[in-house]
Amino acid sequence: MNLGRVLALILLAGVSLGAAALPLTDEESAGKRLYREGLSASGEPIMARVGAADVLLPATSLPCANCHGADGLGRPEGGVRPPELNWSRLTSIHGQQQVNGRNYPAYTDSSLARVIQQGRDPGNNRLDPSMPRFLLSMKDQRNLTAYLKRLADDRDPGLDDQTLHLGTLLPSQGPLAEEGATIAAVLNGSVARINQAGGIHGRQLRLTVADPGPDRASAEQALQRLIEEEQVFALIAPLAPALDSELAPRLEQSGVPLIGALSLLGPVQASPQIFEPLPGLREQLIALADYATASLRVLQGPTLIAYPDDPAQVLAAQTLGRYLQEHGWEKVHLQAYDPAADSLPLGSRSVFYLGSGGGFSRLAAGLQNAGQVPYLFAASSQVAGDLLQVPEGFSRRVFLAYPFVPSDWTQAGRMALTLLREHQGLGAQHAVLQVGAYASMLLFSEGMKQAGRDASREKLVAALEGLHDFDTGLTPRLSFGPGRRLGLSGAHVVTVDLPDQRFYLVAPYKPILATP
């Protein structure tokens, strides 16, 4: 190998190494934890004095990142915009200023410690009393200073100049394998489309799919691998029911955003990290209840909520029951229902059904055989595949909640989904999951575009939070906001003419007035 080639390889290696940030030292990592969580190197919360009265509070409730942002770029807070914590800028001689007779010299290690602990800048100017003054040991101060010097270079995993790495959890075996394959096809097709169009700010998307396995333990391992080993930037449209109650704390701990938690039961635990485009089971059932309250004479009851003996569905049934009772419904009764058993819930004017499609038609047939034809209410995602088996005596007495209907589809939206289906060999099966996954990718793409070239997880969350009336072309317009992470908070209500097998929209989508 000639000398020129050796030098070229060395230079290339140097460029490659220089492009990647060095890992944080133990000292810097401890400073990062203090900055983001308000915890000392020992793991104990540090304390801070706040306000003119020096009220003492734990820094875990007001860590530095709350105002300055995890990326150090500063977030407006109570009319005050904290400065950007860029060490090269803070210490630059060019940053020295004199304003209104006050000097603002460049920062040093010692003056940084003073501003953090005493609230006085290098020019001895007192900062706004709303800024906490932290009570730090020398060790904690050194750790925090060390991290602040690296903050500008501490970028979120899964994002470099060329690549944007996404992850998801989708079953490839078991009862949800078909659903998992459908979602995977939509996601892969969306990624291919975005990459063919040049990516997002020049970055090509990469998607890693992990199988959550058969139970909670295997799902937790798969999630850990995506976050810690694969180091994905964000999660997109996972289907892992075993983790529905575990996702929120895990994502908040790691700072990973999730767009499109495709739970079969609707929204997982509320979290600032989780954005969901479609309404869940709870919202759909409440939309049905609101329609029945306004349009059907059902409040006097009796009303039955039939549900399978499954913890998540039991919770959904209990939540609906409380909502009905709080909104004037009388004689509300909850009953676990096993379609394979002989017992039937009789004597109800209205029945809300939670469970599988096969159970829905068996319930309807049993009721009709017993001479009873109450109103039946259900979420389409649970029973749509079983509707044609419902006895014709329930014609126009079955009411279903749909997150979207054909009239929501624009020409552009319909064409985009049709092309994706053709490229991925998909039919119309699991339409709700298809649209949910597709809308999730649209949301992610738009959020990253608005976050800009210098994106971060925090910027993505802020961008998604600022989306209002977002047009997917396949659903009602989605809106998010501070404390609002559900794009649609209601559903269309549709009734069915069973002899003609025709569907009629009786109540278009509108946000529900109250949530459970």
N, C-alpha and C positions, 0 to 999 in steps of 0.2 A: 504494500500500500504506500503510495507516494505521500510526501510531506503535505502537499496541498490538500489532498483528500482528508488526511488526518486532521488538519487544522479546520477544514470545513465541518467535519463531524463534531469536533470540539465546540465550534461556534454554534452549530445547530443544537447541540446538547445544552449549551449555555443559555440559548434563547428559550428552549423548552423548560429548563429549570427555572429561569427567571420569570416565566409567565405564571408559574404556579406558586401560590403563597406557601411559605413555610408553615408547618403546623405550630400551634400555640405551645409555648412552654408551660410547665406546671404553674408557674407564677402568673403568666398571662391568662391561663384558663381559670384560675381562681379569681382574677380580676374581672373576667368576663361574667362569671357567676354573680359576683358582687354587683356589677353594672346592671345586669338583666334581672336578677332576682332579689337583690338586697341581702344576700347571705355572705357571711364572713368565710374565711378559709376553713374555719372549724365546722361550718355548716349551720351555725347559729345566726339568727337574724341580727343585723346591726340596727342601731337606733338612729333617729334623726330628729333635729329640732326644726319645727315648721312654724312660719308666721311670726309676726311681731312679738307674740307672747311666748315664743319658744316652746310650743306644745311638743311634747315628746311622743313620737310614734315609731313603730317598727318600720324599717326601710323596705320590708317585703311588700308593704302596701303602697309604696311610692318609690320604687327603684329608679335609678338614673334613666333607664330605657323608656320609662313611662312618658317622659317629656322629650328627651333627646332622640328617642327612637332606637331600636336595636341596631340600626345602621349609623347612628350618630348624626343624622342629618337635621334633627330638630323637628318638633311638631308643635304647632300653635296650641297653647294651653292657657285658658282664662285671659285671653288678650295679650299674653306674653309669648314670644317666639324664642325658645332657647337657641343658642348659637350652635353652629355645626361643629362637632368635635373632631376636627381634622388636625392632627398634631402638627403637621408641617405648616398649616396655616396659622395655628395658634402661636407657634414659636417663631414665625417668620418676622424678620425685622421690618419687612414691608407692611406687616400688619399693625405696626405701631401708629397710633392716631392721637390727635388732640381734638376733642369735640366739646364745645361749650365750656372751655377752660379746664376740662378734665383730661388727664393723660391716660392712655390705654396702651401700656407697653406690652411687648410680647411675653408669653408665658414661659415659665421655667418649672422644673419639678417642684420647687418649694412654693412658688406662687400658685401652682395648681392645687397643692395640698391646702393652701390657705383658702382658696375659693370654695373648695369642697367642704372644708370643715368649719369655716368662719363666714362664708358668704361675701368675701371681699376679693376683688380682682387684683391684678398686678399693680394697678394704679391706686390701690387702697379705696376704690369706689365700692360702696355697699350695693350688692345686688338686690333685686326684688326679693322681699321677705318670703314670697311664695316658694322660692327655691329652697329645698331642704338643706340643712347643714348636717352632714353626717358625722357621727361619732366613730372614728376609725382608729384602730391600732396602727402602729408604724408598719406592721406587716401587711395589713389590709390596704393601707394607703399605697405602699410600694406595689402591691399586686394590681390595684386599680390603675395606677399611673402606667404600669407596664402594659396593661391591656389597652388603655386609651392611645398609647403610641402605636398600637397595631390595629386599632379599630377600623381605620379607613381601608385596611387591606384584608380584614376578616370578612370575607364574602360567604354567603350562604352556599352550602353544598349543592351539587347538581346543576351548577350554572358556571360556564366558562365562556370564552369568547366565541366558541364555535358550536357549543352544544347546550341543550336544555333537557334535563333528564327527568322524566315523569315515571311514576310507579302506580300500580294498582293491584288489588287482590281480587282474583276471579277464580271460582272453582272450575276445575277441569274434570272432576270425577264426582260421583254421587248424584243426589236428586236435583242439584242446581247446575249440573254440568252444561245443559243446553242453554240456560240463561247466561252462564259465564261465557260460553263460546260466542253467543250473540253480542254481548257487550264488547268482548275482545275484538270482534270483527269491526264493530262501529268505531272503536277507539283507534285501531290500526289503520282503518280507512281514513279517518280524520287526520291522523298524524301524517300519513302519506300525502294527503291533499295539501296540508300546510307546508310540508317540506318541499313539495314540487313547486309551490308558489314562492319559494325563497326562504321559508322558515319565519321566525319572529325576530325582527331586528337582526336578521342575518344568521340567527342561531337555528340549527337543525334540531328537531325534536327527536328524542329517543324514549321509547316506552319499555319498561320492564314489568312483566306480568308475573306475579307470584300466586301460587295456589294456597288458599288459606287452610286447606286440609279439612279433616272431618270434625274438628272440635275447637274449643276455645284455646287450648294450649297450642295447637298447631297454628291457629290463626295468629296468635300473639307472636310466635316465632317468625312467621312469614312477615308480619308487620315490622318487627325488629330488624329483620334482614334488609328490608327495603329502606328503612330510615338510617340504620347504622352502618351496614355493609355496602349496600348499593348507593347510599347517600342521595336519594332522590330529592329533587327540589320541591315537588308537590305530589300529592296523591290525586288521582282522577277516577271518578266513578267506580269505586270498589263495591263488590258484592260479597260481604262477609258477615252474615247475620250474627254469628257468634261474638263479634266484636262491637255490635251496635252500642252497648253500654260502656265500652272500654275506650272507644276512639277519642272522645273529647279530652280526657286528662292526658293521654299519651301524646296527642298532637300539640296540646298546649305546652307540655313539657319540652318537646323537641322544636316547637316553632314551625312545624310543617303545615302548610295550608292543605285543605281538602276541598275539592270542587265536585259536587255530585255524589253524595253518599246514597247509593241506590239500595237502601234498605227496603225489604219487602213489606215492612210495617211502617214505613214513613220515617220522619226525621229521627236521627239518632239524638243523643244528648246535645242540647244547645251548646255551642262553642263559638267564640269569635273566629276560630280557625276554619270552621266548616260552612261552606256555602252550598245550598241545595236549590236547584232550579225548579223542581216540581213539588207539589204538595204531597204530604204523606198521608197515611191512612187516617190519622186523627183529623186533619184538616178536611179530608174528603167526607168523612162521616158527619162532621159538624156542618158542612155545606148541605148535606142531605137533610139533616135535622132542621136547619134554618128554612129550607124549602118546604118541608112538611109543616112546620109551624105556621108559615105564611099562607100555604095553599091547600092544605089538607086538614080535615077536622080530626086530629089525632091526639090533642093534648090531654084529653080525659083518660086516655089509655084503655085498657092495660097495654103497656109497651114492653116487649121482650128484647133483650140483647143476648144473642146466642153466640158463643165463642168456643173455640177448642181449648183444651187444657194445656196451654202453652204459656209460659210466663209473660212473654212479650204481648201476646194477644189478650191475655187476662188484664194486663195493665191498660191496653188500649180500650178494652170494654169498660173497665172501671172509670177511666177518664171520660168516656162518652156518657156513662151513666150519671156522673156528677154534673156534666154539662146539661143534660136533659132536665134533671131535677132543678138546677139553678135557673132554667129558662121556661118554667111553667109546665113541664110534662109531669103527669101524675101516674102513679102505679107503675113505676119503672122497675123491672125485674131483670136480673142478670142470671143466666144459666149456662153452665158448661154443656156443650152439645157434642155428642159423639155420633156421627152419621151411621156408624155400624151398629149402634144400639137400637133397641126397639122404642125407647122412651121418646116422646115428642112433646115439645113445648106448645101446649094448646091454650086457647082462650085469649089470645092477644089481638089487638086491633092493628098493631104495627110490630114488625120484627126487623131489627137490625142484625145483619149476619156478618160475622167475622170468621174467616177460615178458607178452606179450599173450595174450588169450583164444584167438585163432585158432591161435597156435602151440601152445597146450596140447592142443587136440583133434587137431592134426596129429601131435604127438609121441605121443599115446596110440594113434592109429590105426597109426602106423608100428611102434610096439612090438608091438601085437597081431598085425600082419601078419608080424612076425618071430618070432612064437610066444612073446612075453614079456609078462607082465602083472604088473609090479612095483607096489608101493604108490606112489601119486602124492600129493604134498603141494603145496599152493599156497594163496596168500592169495585169498580170495573176490573182493576188489576188483579183482584182475587177471584172473581167469578166469571169473567168474560168468556172463557173457554167452555163454560157449562151452560150458557144461557139457553141454547136451543133444546136442552133437555128439560127445561122448566115446563110444567103443564100449561096448556093454553088458557086454563082458567085464571091464570095470573096475568093475562095480557093487560098491559097498561096499569098494572098494580105493582110492577117491579120498577124500582127507581135506582139508577146507578150513578155514581160520581165518576166523572172523567176529567183528568188533568187538562186534556185538550180534545178538540173535535175537529172534523175536516174543515170547517169554516175558519179555523185558526191558521190553516196552512196557506201561506202565500205561494205564488207561482215559483218564486226563486227558492223558497224553502222546500217545496215539494220536489222540485227538480234536483236540488242538492242531495236530498235523502235518497231519491230514486237512483241517482248515479252511484252513490256510495253503496247502496244495496247491490246494484249490478256488479260493481267491481269486487265486492266481497262475497258474492254468491248468497246473499241473504234474501229471504222472503219477508212477509209482513209479520212473522211470529214475534211475540214479545214486544209489541209496538211501543208500549210505555217505556220499557227498558231501553229500546233503541233511541227513542226521542230523548230520554233522560241523559243517556251517554253522549249523544250528539250535541245536545244543548250544553252539557258540561264542558265539552271541548270548545264550543263557541265562546262560553264565558271565560274559560282559561285564556284562550287566544286574545280576546279583547282586553282582559285584565293585564296581560303581559305587554300588550302594545301600549296601553296607557301608562304602565309602570315605567316605560322607557328603556333605553339601551342599558342604563346603569340600574337594572332592576334588582330587587331583593324580595324575599318572602314578605317582608313588612310592606313594601311598596305594592306588591300584588294584592295583599289583603285590603289596603287602603283604596286601591283602584277598583276592586270588586265592590267594596262598600259604597263607592260613589256611583255605581251604575243604576240608572233609573230608566224605566220604559225601554229596556233592552229587547230588541226584536230578534227572536230566533228564527222566525219564519215558519215555525211549527207549533207554537204555543201562544197563549196570551203573553203580552209583554211582561218581562221580568223586572222587578225593582228590589234593590237592597238598600241598606242604610245603616247608620250606627245602631247597633243592637238588633238589626233585622238581617237575618241570614237565610230566609226562605223567600225565594223569588216569587212564588205563587202561594198565596195563603187561602185558597178556596178551590172550587172546582165547578165544572159544568154539571148540571143534573139532567139526565136523560131517562126517558121511559121507553118501554119496548112493546111494540105490537107483535105478540108472539105468533099468531097465525100467518101474518104477512112477513115476519122476520124483518121488521123495519124499526128504526130507532128515531125517536122524536126528542128534540131538545126542548125541555120545559123551563129551564132556568139557566141562562148563560153565566159564565164565570164572573164572579165579583168577590173581592176579598171578604172573608168572614169578619164579622164585627168583634168577635171575642174568640180567644184561643183558650184551650184548657190549661 
